[in-house]
């Protein structure tokens, strides 16, 4: 029987893959350009939508309603997706934003821009206080606590005379500065808010704050051991989430020019927003967009079968939790990620930094694009 020496075994062992750093940098830059090109294409399509022949005001109204749900879902995804906290009470922040703007509009005749800022700030302030109260809770206890908050807000708007209970508050035509806007104008206001919130979420995820959120989501003890202040960042997450959802509440109230406790005292707003995040994907920027479209358009398309629409929504939610727990957006994006990972592997990228010896050998080796 042939004997093999240690040297022979060492020669046959797989050698570490050497990096082509320039190729990897070019690939990642290309992927980034592709991402931005896709986002800008979708934005251009959304801007052009009301200008298309045959598009009427009610169609712009329907799409604006979808956009409002997307914004609300983006708010709750800050908690669910990036910090791992579960909230079933974000309908309360929706109500806070809506009523803040409605009261300012009724008594001070403010426009929708002032309403967006005021409603968002008020909801963000309440979210800051809740973050301090709920900082010791997590999992099911957090969900129950936020559910209690939603019931509390519903009780307040039902019984405090300032909010006019079930009679509601009727709002005048929407204005931006001194100009009245119709359904199409409101569509563009909603689209602008969506673009700003999406850009903010994109930048936040890639910032130190976003990395701290995700560290707390993955392991609170490890994050705290690394110097992440759990109380501070959980409070920040609650405030940001509430601010975004509060702005969605302002838009939701102004799109119909009417606000009442019969609408905002209902817990189903909180459930719909959470369903949108879970179905679309909580930790993916495209997740709230897909989830918002699903939650609004399913009942719209099955208008004559309203009860069946609710049943189908529950069935889809169960199927997503079983077969795609990360959300539909993660499943749709998987082929693209696999293709990009394959291209990176071909360039020698293994998902880790090379050892010092590898770095030296790669740096010393001539580039493939370099001519002798």
N, C-alpha and C positions, 0 to 999 in steps of 0.2 A: 504494500500500500504506500502511495506517494506521501512523503512527509512534507509539510509546508512550514517554513520558518516564519518567525514573527515579522520579518521584513517583507515577505511575500504577502502576508495578510494585510500589513499596513499599506502596501502598494495597491491592493485591490479594494480598499475601503473607499467610500465615496468622498471625493474632495469637496471642500467648501466652495460654494458658488461665488464667483467674483462679481462684484457689482460693476455695472456700467452706469456710473452716476449721472453722466450727461443724458443718457437715454431715459433714465428714471425721471429726472427733472423735467425733461421734455414731455414725457407721457403724462405726468401729473398736471403740468400746465395745460396740456391739451384737454384732459378730463375737466379741468376747471372751466376752460373756455366753452366746452360742450354744455356744461351745466348752466352757465350764464346765458348761452345762446338759447337753450330750451326755455329758460325762465322768461327771457325777453320776448321770445316768440309767443308764449302763452299770454304775456302782458299785452303785446300788440294785438293779438286776437280779441282779448277782452276789451281793449280800447275801441277797436273797430266794430264790435258787435252791434251797438245801437245804430251805427251808420249804415248797416247792411240793408238792402232793399227788402221791404216786407216786415221789418222789425217794428213792432208797435210798443206803446208805452207799457202795456200790461206785461209784455215779455221782459222788458227791462226791469220792471217791478219784481217779477219772479226771480230773475237772476240776482237782483240786489238782495232778495231774501236769502238766497243761497249763500251769498257773500257774507251776510251778517252771521249766519250759522258757522261759516268757516272761521270768522274772526273769534267768535265765542269758543269754538273748539281749539283754536290756537292758544287762547288764554288758559284753558284747563290742561292742555298738553304740556305747558311749562311745569305743572305739578306732576301729572301722571307720568309723562314721558321722561323728563329730565331730572326729577327729584325722587320719583317712585312713590309719591304721596297720592292717595286716592281720595277724591272729593266728590260727594254726591249733592253738594249744596251750591253749585255755581249759579243756579237760577236766582239765588239771593243777590249775587253781585250784578246779575243782569237787571234785576228789579231796582237796585240802588242807583245804577247808572241811568235807567229810564226815568225814574221819579225825580232825580236831581235835575236833569235837563228839562223835564216837563214843568216842574215848579218854577224854574228860572225863566222858562219861556212864557209861562202864564202870567207871572207877576212882574217880570222885568223885560219881557219881549226880546230876549236874547236870541241869537241865531244858532244854527246847528253846530258851528265851529266852537263857540263858547260852550255849548252843551256837551260836546265831545270831550273837551278838556276838563270841564267841571265834573261831569259824570264819571270820567275815568279816575280823576283825582280822589273823589269821594269814595268810590269803590276800592281804590288802592289803599286809602287810609284805613277803611274797615278791614281790608285784607291784612294790613300791617298789624292791627290789633288782634285779629284772629290767629295770625302767625305766632304772636306771643302767647296766646291762650293755648293753642294746640301744639306747641313745640314739643311736648312730651308724648304726644300721641302718634300712632302709626297704624297702618293696616286697617283692620275692621273698626278699631276705635276711632281712627281719623275719619273714616267714612260716616260713622254714626254721628260724630260730632258735627261735621259739616252738614249732614242731613238735618240735624236739629237747628242749625243756623238758618237753613232755608225755610223751615217751618216757622221759626221766629220772625223772619222778614215777612212771610205771608200773613202772619197774625197782626203785625204792626200795620201793614198797609190796609188790612181789612178793618181795623178798629180805630185807628187814629184819624180824627176828622180832617186833618191837613191833607191826607192822601185821597180823600173823597171815596173811599171804599169801592163798592161795586158800581156806583154811578160813574166813576172814572173822571179823567181830565181830558177834555177835548183840546187839541192843539191846532193853531193856525197853520197856514201853508208854510212849508219849509223855506228858510232863507239862508243864503250864504252872503254875509255882509248885508248889503241892501237889496240883493237880487233874489227874487223868488225862483225856486227851482221845481220842476215837475218830476215825473218818474225818471226820465232820462238823466236829468241833472243829479237827482239823488243817487242814481246808479253810479255816476262818476265819483261822487263823494265817497260812497261805500268802497268803490274800487281803489281809490286813493288811500283810504284807511287800511285796506287789506294789504296793499303794496308796502306801506310803511311798517305795518306790524310784521309782515313776512321778512322784510329786510332787517328789522330789529331782532327778530328771532334768529335769523341766520348769523348775525354778528354776535349775539349773546352766546350761542352754542359754541362759537369758536373763541370766546374770551375766557379769561381766568374765572369769571363768575359761572359761566356755563360748565367749565371743567369741574368746578367745585360742586355744582349741582349733581353732575353725573357721578362724581366720586361718592357723594352721600347716597345716591341711589344704589350704587353697586355694593358699598359696604360702609355703613356709618362709622363703625369702630376704626376701620383702617383709615378713613378720611380724617377723623378727628386725631388719630395718631400722627397723621401727616401735617397737622396744623390747620385743618379746615374747621372753622367755627360753625358748628351745626345750628345753633340758635340764630346767628346772624344770617346765614344763607337760606335757612328755611323761611325766615321772616321776609327776606328779599323775594324769594320765590312766590310766597303768598301775595305780596304786594304787586309784583309784576303781573301775576296771573289775574288778580282781581281788577287791576287797571285795564287790561286788555278786554276782559269780559264786560266791565262796566261801559266801555266805549261801544261794544256790540249791543248792550242794552239801550244805549242812547239811540243808535240807529234803528233798533227794533221798535222802539216807541214812536219815532218820528216817521217811519215808513208808512204807518197807518194813521198817524196824527191822532192817536187815542191811546190812553193808558188807564187800566183799571186793575183792581185787585183780583178780579175774576180771571185775568190772564196771568199776572205776575205772582199771584198767591198760589199758583199751581206748581206742584213738585215736578211735573212732567218736563218742564223746561230743563231742569237739572239732569234728568234722566236722558233726554234727547242729546244734550251736549256731550255727556259722558259716552253714550252709544256712538256718536260721531267719531270721538277720539279712539275708542277701542276698535271699531270697524276699520277706520282708515289707517290707524297706526299712530301710537302716541309719541314715539321717539324718532319719527321721520317728518321732515318739514312738509312733505306732500301729503302726509296722513290726514291732517285736519281738512285739507281741501277735498280729498276723496270722501271722507266721512261726512262733511257738510253737504256735499252733493247728494249722497245717499239718503241722509235723514230728511232733507227737504223734498227731493224729487220723487222718492218712492210713494209717499201719500198723494203727491200731485198727479202722478201718472195713474194711480189707482183710486182716483177721487170717488168714483161710484162704488168702490169696495173698501170703504174706510176701515172697517173692522179687519178685513183680510190684510190690509196694509200693515196694521199693527202686529198681526200674527206673523206676517212675512218678515217684518223687521226683527222680531224676536228670534225667528228661525235663522236668519242670516247672522245675527249676533252669536248664537250658539255655535254655528258652523265655523265662524271666524275664530272663536276661542279654541275650538278643537283642532282645526287644520292650519290656521294661520294666526297664532297667538300674538305675533308682532304686527299684525294688520295687513290689509290688502296692499298698501303702498309698498311694504317690504317684499311681498310676493311679486308684484309687478316690476320692482326694481332689481330683483335677483339676477335675471339674465344679464343685465348691463353690468352689475357688479362682478359677476363671474367672468365676463369677457374682459373687463379691465384688470381683474386679478391675474388672468392668464397672460395678458400683455406685459404686466409687471414682472411676472415670473420669468417670462422669456428674456426680459432685460436683466435678470439676476436678482430681482428684489424678492426677499423671503419674508418680509414683514418685520424685520429686526435690523438693528444697526450692525454693521460688520465689525468684526474684531479688529484691534489695532493692526495686526499683521495683514488682514485683508485690505484695510484702508491703505496701508503702505503700498501693497502690491498693485492695487487698482490705480492709486495716484501715480505710481511709477510707470504703469503700462501706458502705451500710446493710445489715444482715443481712436475709435473706429472711423471717425470722420476726419481724422488728421492724416494728411498725406506725408509719406516719408520724404 
